[in-house]
């Protein structure tokens, strides 16, 4: 998965667990695409300080994911829903029993994830 998308998902799920200052700087650099130098000037810290804070935030967010697996679950549920949509779009050409079995299997996986 693309690094930016992964960071965005981690931040969406766990960003509220960072301090307000960490969130502000992390958003400026990762989501608003400010350079370290621009963020350093805006927040009154060194470029190295911004770099270290972003790295620390990435480690913190990765740590939450390694313990809680919320992003992983979300992605798996999204994939299962996509498969159900694919089955539904093929419904006209499939045996109803096979379609029902496929939907039951995928819905069971979704419920298991929840």
HELIX and SHEET records of a PDB file:
HELIX    1   1 UNK A    3  UNK A   14  1                                  12    
HELIX    2   2 UNK A   15  UNK A   17  5                                   3    
HELIX    3   3 UNK A   20  UNK A   26  1                                   7    
HELIX    4   4 UNK A   27  UNK A   31  3                                   5    
HELIX    5   5 UNK A   36  UNK A   43  1                                   8    
HELIX    6   6 UNK A   47  UNK A   68  1                                  22    
HELIX    7   7 UNK A   70  UNK A   89  1                                  20    
HELIX    8   8 UNK A   91  UNK A   93  5                                   3    
HELIX    9   9 UNK A   96  UNK A  113  1                                  18    
END                                                                             
